[in-house]
Amino acid sequence: MLRSNQIRPDRAQDGRRTGTGVAPARATGEHRRQATLSPDPHAMMKPTPATGTPSPTPLPATGITGLSALDLSRAIQARDLGCVEVMTAFLDRIEALNPRANALVSLRPREALLAEARAADAELAAGRSRGWLHGIPQAPKDLTATAGIPTTMGFRGLRDHLPKADSVLVERSRAAGAILIGKTNTPEFGLGSHTYNALFGTTPNAWDPALSAGGSSGGAAVALALHMLPVADGSDMMGSLRNPAGWNNVYGFRPSMGRVPNGPAPELFFQQLGHEGPMARNVADLAMLLATQAGRDPRLPLSLAGDGAEFAAPLAGDARGKRIGWLGDLGGHLAMAPGVLDTCESALRIFEAMGCAVEPALPQFDMARLWSAWVVLRSFLVSGSLRAVHDLPRTRALLKPEAIWEIETGRALTGSQVFEASVTRSAWYQEVLRLFDRYDYLALPTAQLFPFDAGEPWPKEIAGRRMDSYHRWMEVVIPGSMAGIPVLAVPASFGAQGLPMGLQIMGPPHADRAVLELGHAYDLVQPHTAQKSPLAG
């Protein structure tokens, strides 16, 4: 086993040049997944023409933590890197950066994690691999249940909450071999696209610690940007996989409704706005993590058929001839801070250079009506899921004002109002289908402004226009959320102040793989992710 700053490559360039190509854990039976053995390590060793011996490639400047998740996986499977040294490298980096970043919370003791890493090394020595995540550190978002690790949801009243079982997403990560090191920070109950809470504090932006990281998967995005995690999971109701990805120069993917089973939960039929999904520093890693997360689970009646294998196949990366409809500010409906549209249009010029046709597009729909329907459906769902917390005086006193507003708004609704909001959502879905008759993809910014002051709870104004609720400033994400379609957030570029912005790429219903193909093609040529956070060291 190599014990130097070298690993043996399995491909010509870095971890994102040829797609995925490592088998994920697959479904076996009703409630669990069996990991598939990784490819023969010897097949990953490419001989040099002169000597016939494997040609070592230096590690990135950031060392082990700078490897793509796929290259890290291949090095572990080939036993070029040991799980203990991988764990040590990540824990050392977390120790150095996380006190300022505050992206990771509820961290487990180093000794326990190194013991699990030693056990993972022993399994590989005995010829057993649990899957492509074998021995790789992971930290699920603090909204998803983790047995044995606190799941606080960013709420002081759940400080000591230890779930009895993992969520489906966490089950699948563990089955693929991941070692859970803790959780990623999130706003209280995931409410608001700004990651702060009274329990753990604020997660600042990876490019400027005075500014917001976005949310609610802000901890995951910052941990990725600072190379404290190789890949991460998150969840998204109102842009929570998209806004923080855009603001931290990484990728986030909101899958089609039902692609990644979300639960188990007490209510299984109405919760259709929030989706779980992957985040990564490149699209190949992101697709591979989706391959692990996706697939039918009979406990979740709205989960889609399949086992996720389609996302493990290598991505082609060909965008020629694809048609992209640029929705921009929705014909002036959305308030946009100066520079946001220009920054996103610079990314669209990259798509044009790749052979895509990009043209302005405008929905034939009353977008104010869509927003009203969104407020009804969101508050209906939030008020139902948080009713027990609100009804207990001790915990209600700990809720932030925005949570109380959501709950009380939802409780004042009538059944007729909820039904009419669903009718509006249904009409919007039909309009989206009409747009996809003309375009292969639709595009929007990931946010309506650049990262704002981390000391503010939410932006009160954009471009002179007052925001009338704590979430109105993120209205740009609801077209994808309300349609239930796959949406990939890609790094768009940096604005005049050097702050990141992202671009949403939306695909037709269930076209998750097609969205990832386009995103991978963009990933291969875009220059933005080569720029590293000034906080990364």
Helices and strands as residue ranges (DSSP letters): E 6-7, E 26-27, E 33-34, G 41-44, E 57-58, G 63-66, H 69-77, H 83-101, E 104-105, H 110-125, E 137-138, G 156-158, H 168-175, E 179-180, E 183-184, G 188-190, E 196-197, E 201-202, H 218-225, E 231-236, H 243-247, E 251-254, E 275-280, H 283-293, G 309-311, E 323-326, H 340-353, E 357-360, H 367-385, H 387-391, H 393-396, H 401-411, H 415-438, E 441-445, E 461-462, E 465-466, G 472-477, H 478-483, E 487-494, E 500-506, H 512-525, G 528-530
